[in-house]
Amino acid sequence: MNPASTATVAAAAPAGGRGLRAEWSLLPRETRDTLFQLGVIGWTVVPHLSHLPVWCGLMTALVLLWRAHLAQRNLPLPGRWPVIGLLVITTLLTLWTQRTLFGKEAGVMLLVVLMALKTLELRARRDALVVFFLGFFLVLTHCLYSQSLLTALWMLVSACGLMTAQVLANMPVGRPTLKRAGGIALRSALLGLPLMLLLFVLFPRIGPLWGLPQDALGRTGLSGTMRMGGVAEIANDDSIAFRVRFEGPAPPDHQLYFRGPVLSRFDGLEWRQSAMVRRGLPMEPAELHTTGEPIAYELFIEPLRLPLLPLLEATPDRPADAPRAAGWQFTPTSDLQWQADRLIAERLRVQARAWPQHALQAVPDLPDHAAQVALPLAANPRSVAWAQALRTRPELVDADASALAMALLAHIRNQGFSYTLAPGEYGRDAVDEFWFDRKEGFCEHFAVSFVVMMRAMGVPARVVTGYQGAEPADADGWMVVRQSNAHAWAEFWQAGAGWRRIDPTAAVAPWRVNNSRPLAPRPGFMAGALGNVSPALAEQLRRAWELVDNRWNRWVMSYSRSRQFDLLQALGIQAPSWEDLALVLIGVLSTLALAGAGWAWWDRHRQDPWLRLHTAVCEALRGLGLQARPHDPPRTLAALLRERYGEPAQAAASALEALDQLRYGPANRRLPAPGWLRHFQRDVARLRRAGALVAQPG
């Protein structure tokens, strides 16, 4: 059908009675296949729009729409120079945006635009093949940004669409439907599925394939520094920080403190970690006293911004309690932090034991200990003066650090302070502004103000950041800890008892600590709409999806080298190594290759049962002197019999005609009865014995 006739038919059809499927069927095949391929490319590019610059997305969309317009109007493709001009513009914009043409971001930007530009050169089948393989490569680049189940499903649709388009490009005859081409693509994928699973299970895991160390720097989460409002910004993120699962009953909510960076240095605006921790220097060991029973637990940590484990307080440095993860080394510090040997840029599964009842002793005259009472000069003068005046009250003159801390908590509880996720911007003397003027803030406002007041009274104190609380366990026993669970609390030094944890936020918002109820960030449009209609349904859907996504992450994305070695041990290898893994993989692949070769040999030599039957019939007739050709159908052979031998050949000819009806008639092409060939050969032998070897006169 040419374009003119297509347009005539389309114009003649009533506009109201023509659906999208009818319009699609009226398109020429080349136009239809091109539009389908462009749609698949657009679908593949869409997830990249969230991290590509605006110009890249607009240019890609405009090129694809231009190519669709050319296909729909059957217009000629542009020449070489417009495409070269767009390529030069893309290169310059990439240099302007990324300052380089190398690296992940620049590479993905160029790949997206180059594949769109390549569609302007679809003149031959080889051009289509280039676009297909560029599309498959672009599908893989999604893993550089996300390996979630949703991303995997999106990639699966893209791969199926590209395979369908490739099948269409290799079916030059007729107008094959998308359903037929998609079925062929699906069957081809299913044939390769066993090999894919085999390679997934046994191919050596060298390291995180898609995670780059610098990728974690762009994620939200705790860091080694903190300013007023920093934790509140993290708490606006509802994404998952990590999951935790306990061997026995989960501890109460008020014990779920997951320790992150400990901040002891304050310059008036920003809190930082100890200088020795930042430089990776060894610190003097602390003496951790534990009582009660330990809690065995397991963490499944999402990529972090720090080489630091958010472990449950307190996880001591003991062989039975220390954190363990295959391929990782963790080092404890004297302030109960556990440092990893590298940035946690991949999902990490850690096992450890914690002792909720503990006391941390340390030597007060360590070089870094003086920083625990230091305050910057001229910073927060009203707060420092107020704290020093509090210290001189008669009832507190001889009070210990614990009594001073209780006095501060009583002031917070009784002076109208409020807990909010949006306290607004604070100035340079943020503690003064919070303590005397606004009296509203998030957890870090309470923790920082408490530490400043304690230091002003001469008591060593520091800020601890981390996560507090967790959601109820899902069907697999995992409790979700979100970025919205980010929290800040305080520790002060009690003579004779060591460092003591205290959470000033609990003085105004006890539900935050006792019931694991962080302030909820503002939901998006769709989530907010669904939550307004049915909050319970929205929560159930979210938890169900996160349960499935967690299983995907644990069983697929976290399939690691250690689990491969566990599989080899289950197969009987006592001490598996890389060599054993390679030998098993080579052995299985060799076995499959031999099986495939054997099947190919058998398939080459086997014959269709109808063909075997026809060969036997032809051999029997040659014994009568008939020149039975391999391509002659049974009815032709029956006519030859009657022509040459007359009435004596009636039985054999009738048998051949019945065979022809079975083979080519309206029946379901079933084979004749098992004794058919034997009876036919008996009839032919009877003809031979009767001596009917003289052809009847024509």
ROZAPA-587730 format. One line per field, with one value per residue (C-alpha): x, z, y; chain; residue number from 0. Coordinates in steps of 0.2 Angstrom, whole numbers, padded with zeros to 4 digits. Last residue first. Layout:
N
px c(X	...);
pz c(Z	...);
py c(Y	...);
chain c(A	...);
n c(NUM	...);
This chain:
698
px c(-0018	-0015	-0012	0006	0014	0020	0005	0014	0002	0017	0022	0004	0003	0019	0011	-0004	0007	0017	0001	-0004	0012	0012	-0006	-0002	0001	-0015	-0012	-0004	-0014	-0015	-0029	-0042	-0047	-0037	-0018	-0010	-0025	-0034	-0017	-0016	-0034	-0029	-0014	-0024	-0036	-0022	-0015	-0032	-0036	-0019	-0027	-0040	-0027	-0009	0000	-0013	-0021	-0004	0001	-0015	-0011	0006	-0001	-0014	0001	0010	0025	0040	0051	0048	0040	0047	0036	0044	0035	0050	0050	0033	0039	0053	0041	0030	0045	0050	0033	0032	0049	0043	0027	0037	0048	0066	0080	0098	0100	0090	0101	0117	0110	0104	0122	0130	0118	0122	0140	0139	0128	0142	0155	0146	0143	0162	0168	0157	0162	0180	0179	0171	0184	0198	0190	0190	0179	0185	0175	0168	0152	0139	0133	0150	0150	0133	0141	0155	0143	0135	0152	0155	0138	0120	0115	0106	0096	0091	0093	0088	0074	0067	0068	0059	0045	0044	0045	0030	0020	0024	0019	0003	-0002	0002	-0008	-0022	-0022	-0022	-0037	-0043	-0031	-0017	-0020	-0020	-0004	0005	0000	0005	0021	0021	0027	0039	0032	0038	0046	0035	0046	0035	0046	0058	0047	0032	0042	0041	0045	0057	0061	0070	0083	0090	0103	0116	0129	0148	0158	0150	0163	0162	0148	0153	0139	0131	0118	0105	0102	0090	0087	0071	0065	0080	0071	0073	0063	0061	0064	0055	0051	0032	0037	0043	0036	0044	0060	0067	0081	0094	0111	0119	0129	0132	0146	0147	0161	0154	0161	0144	0146	0150	0133	0124	0132	0128	0110	0108	0116	0104	0088	0092	0097	0080	0070	0066	0055	0059	0059	0067	0077	0084	0083	0090	0104	0108	0108	0120	0125	0107	0093	0083	0066	0060	0052	0052	0044	0046	0040	0048	0035	0047	0043	0050	0065	0069	0066	0078	0092	0089	0091	0107	0114	0109	0118	0134	0136	0128	0139	0133	0116	0104	0113	0112	0129	0127	0112	0121	0135	0121	0113	0129	0134	0116	0117	0134	0130	0148	0160	0174	0171	0166	0178	0172	0173	0188	0198	0195	0205	0222	0215	0213	0196	0201	0186	0172	0156	0142	0131	0113	0108	0121	0122	0127	0132	0128	0131	0123	0129	0121	0134	0144	0149	0165	0180	0189	0173	0173	0163	0159	0158	0167	0184	0184	0180	0188	0178	0185	0174	0175	0161	0152	0154	0151	0159	0149	0157	0174	0173	0174	0157	0141	0131	0120	0114	0126	0125	0141	0153	0163	0152	0139	0129	0123	0108	0112	0104	0108	0107	0104	0109	0104	0115	0108	0111	0126	0140	0155	0164	0182	0187	0203	0214	0211	0220	0221	0208	0211	0193	0193	0208	0201	0185	0170	0163	0149	0146	0142	0151	0167	0161	0171	0163	0152	0149	0145	0131	0124	0108	0097	0083	0082	0067	0057	0058	0070	0064	0060	0074	0085	0083	0081	0086	0083	0093	0092	0075	0068	0056	0068	0062	0072	0088	0084	0079	0096	0104	0094	0107	0124	0131	0147	0153	0138	0121	0110	0105	0114	0126	0141	0136	0139	0157	0162	0154	0140	0137	0147	0150	0165	0173	0158	0163	0150	0141	0124	0121	0130	0118	0103	0107	0110	0093	0085	0092	0077	0065	0072	0070	0052	0048	0056	0045	0030	0033	0035	0018	0009	0017	0009	0019	0015	0022	0040	0055	0055	0072	0067	0052	0063	0074	0059	0052	0070	0070	0052	0057	0073	0063	0050	0063	0072	0057	0054	0072	0070	0055	0065	0078	0096	0097	0109	0122	0110	0100	0116	0111	0096	0107	0118	0102	0097	0114	0113	0096	0101	0116	0105	0093	0107	0113	0095	0096	0091	0089	0100	0089	0087	0106	0102	0092	0105	0118	0107	0106	0124	0131	0121	0126	0145	0145	0137	0147	0164	0172	0167	0172	0167	0151	0138	0148	0157	0141	0133	0148	0147	0128	0130	0143	0132	0117	0128	0134	0115	0111	0126	0123	0107	0090	0078	0066	0047	0035	0023	0022	0041	0047	0035	0042	0060	0056	0047	0063	0074	0064	0063	0082	0085	0073	0080	0098	0094	0085	0101	0100	0097	0078	0077	0087	0071	0063	0076	0071	0052	0058	0068	0053	0042	0055	0055	0036	0036	0048	0039	0023	0031	0039	0023	0012	0000	-0018	-0017	-0012	-0027	-0038	-0030	-0032	-0050	-0060	-0079	-0079	-0067	-0077	-0066	-0063	-0048	-0039	-0042	-0036	-0021	-0016	-0019	-0006	0006	0008	0000);
pz c(-0112	-0112	-0095	-0089	-0088	-0071	-0064	-0059	-0046	-0034	-0037	-0035	-0018	-0013	-0016	-0005	0009	0009	0011	0025	0034	0031	0038	0054	0066	0061	0050	0056	0062	0050	0060	0048	0034	0021	0017	0027	0032	0015	0006	0017	0012	-0006	-0004	0004	-0011	-0023	-0014	-0014	-0032	-0039	-0046	-0055	-0067	-0065	-0074	-0073	-0057	-0048	-0056	-0050	-0032	-0033	-0037	-0023	-0011	-0014	-0026	-0019	-0016	-0034	-0037	-0053	-0053	-0057	-0044	-0032	-0034	-0026	-0010	-0009	-0012	0002	0014	0010	0012	0030	0035	0028	0038	0054	0051	0050	0063	0056	0059	0075	0082	0078	0085	0101	0103	0100	0113	0125	0122	0125	0141	0148	0143	0152	0168	0168	0165	0178	0191	0186	0188	0205	0211	0205	0214	0230	0239	0255	0258	0241	0243	0232	0248	0250	0232	0236	0251	0240	0228	0244	0249	0232	0232	0228	0235	0220	0217	0234	0246	0234	0226	0243	0249	0234	0237	0255	0250	0238	0252	0264	0252	0247	0266	0270	0256	0260	0278	0273	0262	0252	0259	0258	0240	0236	0246	0238	0221	0225	0235	0253	0266	0278	0293	0310	0318	0327	0335	0350	0365	0356	0345	0357	0371	0361	0373	0385	0373	0361	0375	0372	0385	0383	0397	0394	0409	0426	0439	0434	0422	0404	0393	0378	0366	0354	0335	0324	0307	0307	0291	0282	0285	0296	0290	0301	0293	0300	0282	0283	0288	0305	0313	0308	0316	0330	0331	0318	0319	0326	0342	0349	0363	0381	0394	0409	0413	0414	0397	0391	0397	0389	0373	0373	0377	0364	0351	0356	0356	0340	0332	0336	0327	0332	0342	0356	0345	0356	0371	0368	0349	0345	0358	0351	0333	0336	0318	0312	0311	0296	0298	0311	0299	0306	0323	0341	0353	0368	0381	0396	0407	0397	0391	0408	0416	0403	0408	0427	0423	0414	0429	0441	0430	0429	0448	0459	0471	0465	0459	0473	0477	0459	0452	0438	0432	0430	0420	0409	0406	0402	0389	0381	0380	0373	0358	0351	0357	0359	0352	0365	0372	0384	0373	0364	0380	0378	0361	0370	0383	0401	0404	0401	0394	0401	0391	0401	0394	0394	0376	0372	0353	0343	0324	0307	0292	0274	0263	0248	0238	0240	0258	0257	0262	0277	0287	0303	0318	0331	0349	0355	0357	0339	0331	0315	0302	0288	0273	0261	0269	0282	0301	0315	0332	0345	0346	0343	0354	0350	0357	0348	0359	0353	0337	0322	0309	0300	0294	0278	0275	0262	0263	0251	0258	0273	0277	0295	0306	0324	0340	0356	0371	0388	0404	0408	0397	0402	0388	0391	0378	0367	0363	0346	0330	0316	0302	0299	0302	0318	0325	0321	0331	0321	0316	0322	0312	0315	0331	0328	0337	0338	0346	0333	0335	0317	0318	0331	0329	0344	0345	0364	0366	0353	0364	0359	0345	0350	0345	0330	0326	0309	0303	0287	0281	0275	0266	0257	0266	0264	0274	0289	0280	0279	0298	0301	0293	0301	0313	0305	0305	0299	0296	0286	0288	0273	0256	0241	0230	0239	0237	0218	0221	0226	0210	0211	0195	0196	0214	0216	0208	0208	0198	0186	0195	0199	0187	0173	0176	0177	0160	0152	0158	0151	0134	0127	0136	0127	0110	0115	0120	0104	0094	0103	0102	0083	0082	0093	0084	0068	0053	0037	0023	0020	0027	0044	0051	0055	0064	0075	0080	0085	0096	0104	0107	0115	0126	0132	0136	0145	0155	0159	0167	0177	0183	0187	0198	0206	0211	0204	0202	0194	0185	0183	0171	0160	0155	0145	0135	0130	0123	0114	0106	0101	0093	0085	0077	0070	0063	0053	0047	0040	0029	0029	0047	0048	0057	0071	0074	0081	0095	0099	0099	0111	0124	0122	0124	0140	0147	0144	0151	0167	0169	0165	0149	0138	0151	0159	0163	0157	0145	0138	0136	0127	0115	0111	0108	0097	0087	0085	0080	0066	0060	0059	0049	0038	0033	0025	0032	0029	0015	0019	0021	0031	0046	0045	0044	0058	0069	0065	0070	0086	0090	0087	0098	0112	0112	0111	0126	0137	0134	0136	0153	0160	0164	0181	0181	0162	0163	0167	0151	0139	0137	0134	0121	0112	0113	0105	0091	0087	0086	0075	0063	0062	0058	0045	0037	0037	0029	0041	0040	0054	0066	0061	0064	0081	0086	0083	0067	0070	0075	0061	0047	0035	0018	0024	0031	0014	0004	0016	0014	-0005	-0006	0006	-0005	0000);
py c(-0233	-0251	-0259	-0260	-0277	-0282	-0289	-0305	-0310	-0310	-0292	-0286	-0296	-0288	-0271	-0276	-0282	-0266	-0256	-0268	-0265	-0246	-0245	-0256	-0241	-0232	-0217	-0201	-0186	-0171	-0162	-0166	-0155	-0165	-0164	-0178	-0188	-0186	-0191	-0207	-0212	-0209	-0220	-0234	-0233	-0235	-0250	-0259	-0254	-0260	-0276	-0265	-0256	-0259	-0244	-0231	-0236	-0236	-0219	-0212	-0218	-0211	-0194	-0195	-0199	-0183	-0183	-0173	-0188	-0195	-0212	-0220	-0235	-0252	-0262	-0262	-0243	-0243	-0250	-0238	-0223	-0229	-0231	-0213	-0206	-0214	-0207	-0190	-0191	-0196	-0180	-0185	-0185	-0182	-0164	-0164	-0177	-0168	-0151	-0161	-0168	-0151	-0143	-0157	-0154	-0136	-0138	-0150	-0137	-0123	-0134	-0139	-0121	-0114	-0127	-0125	-0106	-0107	-0120	-0108	-0093	-0103	-0116	-0124	-0140	-0142	-0153	-0145	-0135	-0129	-0122	-0113	-0105	-0100	-0091	-0083	-0076	-0069	-0059	-0061	-0044	-0038	-0054	-0062	-0047	-0033	-0042	-0047	-0029	-0024	-0036	-0030	-0012	-0015	-0023	-0009	0005	-0004	-0006	0012	0018	0007	0013	0031	0029	0044	0057	0044	0041	0060	0062	0048	0055	0073	0069	0067	0081	0073	0063	0068	0053	0041	0027	0025	0029	0041	0052	0049	0058	0075	0089	0081	0067	0079	0081	0063	0058	0046	0044	0044	0038	0032	0038	0056	0058	0064	0070	0062	0071	0066	0068	0059	0052	0042	0052	0043	0027	0012	-0003	-0018	-0034	-0050	-0057	-0053	-0035	-0029	-0013	0003	0008	0020	0032	0035	0043	0058	0060	0078	0080	0084	0087	0097	0114	0123	0131	0114	0108	0123	0120	0101	0105	0118	0105	0091	0102	0110	0094	0086	0099	0116	0128	0139	0155	0168	0162	0145	0144	0161	0159	0142	0149	0163	0164	0165	0151	0147	0139	0127	0115	0098	0104	0100	0114	0122	0130	0133	0118	0103	0112	0119	0102	0095	0107	0104	0085	0088	0098	0084	0071	0082	0083	0096	0106	0123	0116	0119	0136	0142	0145	0133	0141	0157	0149	0142	0159	0167	0154	0155	0174	0174	0162	0163	0176	0163	0146	0132	0119	0106	0090	0097	0094	0075	0075	0075	0061	0068	0061	0042	0034	0023	0019	0011	-0002	-0009	-0010	-0023	-0026	-0041	-0041	-0046	-0035	-0035	-0021	-0013	-0003	0013	0010	0021	0010	0001	0003	0013	0007	0021	0017	0033	0025	0019	0002	-0004	-0014	-0024	-0030	-0044	-0054	-0044	-0045	-0033	-0036	-0046	-0063	-0058	-0043	-0024	-0019	-0015	-0003	0005	-0002	0000	0014	0008	0021	0024	0038	0044	0028	0015	0005	-0006	-0023	-0025	-0041	-0043	-0053	-0044	-0046	-0050	-0039	-0029	-0022	-0011	-0003	0003	0014	0012	0026	0032	0026	0039	0039	0058	0062	0051	0059	0076	0072	0074	0090	0103	0118	0136	0142	0132	0116	0100	0084	0076	0058	0051	0037	0026	0017	0020	0008	0007	0018	0007	-0008	-0022	-0034	-0052	-0065	-0065	-0047	-0039	-0022	-0013	0002	0020	0019	0034	0046	0061	0076	0069	0073	0091	0091	0083	0098	0111	0118	0113	0095	0087	0069	0065	0058	0054	0060	0052	0061	0056	0038	0038	0043	0025	0018	0005	-0004	-0020	-0021	-0032	-0047	-0058	-0074	-0080	-0095	-0090	-0076	-0086	-0100	-0089	-0082	-0099	-0105	-0089	-0090	-0100	-0089	-0074	-0082	-0087	-0069	-0062	-0074	-0069	-0050	-0052	-0061	-0049	-0034	-0041	-0047	-0037	-0047	-0052	-0043	-0051	-0047	-0029	-0035	-0047	-0032	-0022	-0036	-0037	-0019	-0019	-0034	-0025	-0010	-0019	-0028	-0012	-0005	-0020	-0019	-0001	-0005	-0019	-0007	-0007	0012	0025	0015	0001	0012	0011	-0006	-0001	0011	-0003	-0012	0003	0005	-0013	-0010	0007	-0001	-0015	-0003	0005	-0012	-0015	0001	0019	0023	0038	0050	0036	0038	0056	0048	0036	0050	0060	0046	0040	0058	0061	0044	0047	0064	0058	0042	0049	0057	0071	0084	0101	0092	0105	0116	0100	0091	0107	0107	0089	0090	0106	0096	0081	0092	0100	0083	0077	0093	0090	0072	0074	0073	0058	0059	0062	0047	0059	0047	0043	0061	0066	0051	0057	0075	0068	0058	0073	0084	0072	0070	0088	0092	0078	0084	0103	0099	0091	0072	0065	0063	0062	0045	0035	0041	0036	0018	0022	0035	0021	0009	0023	0026	0008	0007	0022	0015	-0002	0007	0018	0003	-0007	0007	0014	0008	-0004	0009	0020	0005	0001	0020	0019	0024	0027	0045	0051	0041	0032	0041	0051	0036	0027	0041	0044	0025	0026	0041	0032	0017	0000);
chain c(A	A	A	A	A	A	A	A	A	A	A	A	A	A	A	A	A	A	A	A	A	A	A	A	A	A	A	A	A	A	A	A	A	A	A	A	A	A	A	A	A	A	A	A	A	A	A	A	A	A	A	A	A	A	A	A	A	A	A	A	A	A	A	A	A	A	A	A	A	A	A	A	A	A	A	A	A	A	A	A	A	A	A	A	A	A	A	A	A	A	A	A	A	A	A	A	A	A	A	A	A	A	A	A	A	A	A	A	A	A	A	A	A	A	A	A	A	A	A	A	A	A	A	A	A	A	A	A	A	A	A	A	A	A	A	A	A	A	A	A	A	A	A	A	A	A	A	A	A	A	A	A	A	A	A	A	A	A	A	A	A	A	A	A	A	A	A	A	A	A	A	A	A	A	A	A	A	A	A	A	A	A	A	A	A	A	A	A	A	A	A	A	A	A	A	A	A	A	A	A	A	A	A	A	A	A	A	A	A	A	A	A	A	A	A	A	A	A	A	A	A	A	A	A	A	A	A	A	A	A	A	A	A	A	A	A	A	A	A	A	A	A	A	A	A	A	A	A	A	A	A	A	A	A	A	A	A	A	A	A	A	A	A	A	A	A	A	A	A	A	A	A	A	A	A	A	A	A	A	A	A	A	A	A	A	A	A	A	A	A	A	A	A	A	A	A	A	A	A	A	A	A	A	A	A	A	A	A	A	A	A	A	A	A	A	A	A	A	A	A	A	A	A	A	A	A	A	A	A	A	A	A	A	A	A	A	A	A	A	A	A	A	A	A	A	A	A	A	A	A	A	A	A	A	A	A	A	A	A	A	A	A	A	A	A	A	A	A	A	A	A	A	A	A	A	A	A	A	A	A	A	A	A	A	A	A	A	A	A	A	A	A	A	A	A	A	A	A	A	A	A	A	A	A	A	A	A	A	A	A	A	A	A	A	A	A	A	A	A	A	A	A	A	A	A	A	A	A	A	A	A	A	A	A	A	A	A	A	A	A	A	A	A	A	A	A	A	A	A	A	A	A	A	A	A	A	A	A	A	A	A	A	A	A	A	A	A	A	A	A	A	A	A	A	A	A	A	A	A	A	A	A	A	A	A	A	A	A	A	A	A	A	A	A	A	A	A	A	A	A	A	A	A	A	A	A	A	A	A	A	A	A	A	A	A	A	A	A	A	A	A	A	A	A	A	A	A	A	A	A	A	A	A	A	A	A	A	A	A	A	A	A	A	A	A	A	A	A	A	A	A	A	A	A	A	A	A	A	A	A	A	A	A	A	A	A	A	A	A	A	A	A	A	A	A	A	A	A	A	A	A	A	A	A	A	A	A	A	A	A	A	A	A	A	A	A	A	A	A	A	A	A	A	A	A	A	A	A	A	A	A	A	A	A	A	A	A	A	A	A	A	A	A	A	A	A	A	A	A	A	A	A	A	A	A	A	A	A	A	A	A	A	A	A	A	A	A	A	A	A	A	A	A	A	A	A	A	A	A	A	A	A	A	A	A	A	A	A	A	A	A	A	A	A	A	A	A	A	A	A	A	A	A	A	A	A	A	A	A	A	A	A	A	A	A	A	A	A);
n c(697	696	695	694	693	692	691	690	689	688	687	686	685	684	683	682	681	680	679	678	677	676	675	674	673	672	671	670	669	668	667	666	665	664	663	662	661	660	659	658	657	656	655	654	653	652	651	650	649	648	647	646	645	644	643	642	641	640	639	638	637	636	635	634	633	632	631	630	629	628	627	626	625	624	623	622	621	620	619	618	617	616	615	614	613	612	611	610	609	608	607	606	605	604	603	602	601	600	599	598	597	596	595	594	593	592	591	590	589	588	587	586	585	584	583	582	581	580	579	578	577	576	575	574	573	572	571	570	569	568	567	566	565	564	563	562	561	560	559	558	557	556	555	554	553	552	551	550	549	548	547	546	545	544	543	542	541	540	539	538	537	536	535	534	533	532	531	530	529	528	527	526	525	524	523	522	521	520	519	518	517	516	515	514	513	512	511	510	509	508	507	506	505	504	503	502	501	500	499	498	497	496	495	494	493	492	491	490	489	488	487	486	485	484	483	482	481	480	479	478	477	476	475	474	473	472	471	470	469	468	467	466	465	464	463	462	461	460	459	458	457	456	455	454	453	452	451	450	449	448	447	446	445	444	443	442	441	440	439	438	437	436	435	434	433	432	431	430	429	428	427	426	425	424	423	422	421	420	419	418	417	416	415	414	413	412	411	410	409	408	407	406	405	404	403	402	401	400	399	398	397	396	395	394	393	392	391	390	389	388	387	386	385	384	383	382	381	380	379	378	377	376	375	374	373	372	371	370	369	368	367	366	365	364	363	362	361	360	359	358	357	356	355	354	353	352	351	350	349	348	347	346	345	344	343	342	341	340	339	338	337	336	335	334	333	332	331	330	329	328	327	326	325	324	323	322	321	320	319	318	317	316	315	314	313	312	311	310	309	308	307	306	305	304	303	302	301	300	299	298	297	296	295	294	293	292	291	290	289	288	287	286	285	284	283	282	281	280	279	278	277	276	275	274	273	272	271	270	269	268	267	266	265	264	263	262	261	260	259	258	257	256	255	254	253	252	251	250	249	248	247	246	245	244	243	242	241	240	239	238	237	236	235	234	233	232	231	230	229	228	227	226	225	224	223	222	221	220	219	218	217	216	215	214	213	212	211	210	209	208	207	206	205	204	203	202	201	200	199	198	197	196	195	194	193	192	191	190	189	188	187	186	185	184	183	182	181	180	179	178	177	176	175	174	173	172	171	170	169	168	167	166	165	164	163	162	161	160	159	158	157	156	155	154	153	152	151	150	149	148	147	146	145	144	143	142	141	140	139	138	137	136	135	134	133	132	131	130	129	128	127	126	125	124	123	122	121	120	119	118	117	116	115	114	113	112	111	110	109	108	107	106	105	104	103	102	101	100	99	98	97	96	95	94	93	92	91	90	89	88	87	86	85	84	83	82	81	80	79	78	77	76	75	74	73	72	71	70	69	68	67	66	65	64	63	62	61	60	59	58	57	56	55	54	53	52	51	50	49	48	47	46	45	44	43	42	41	40	39	38	37	36	35	34	33	32	31	30	29	28	27	26	25	24	23	22	21	20	19	18	17	16	15	14	13	12	11	10	9	8	7	6	5	4	3	2	1	0);
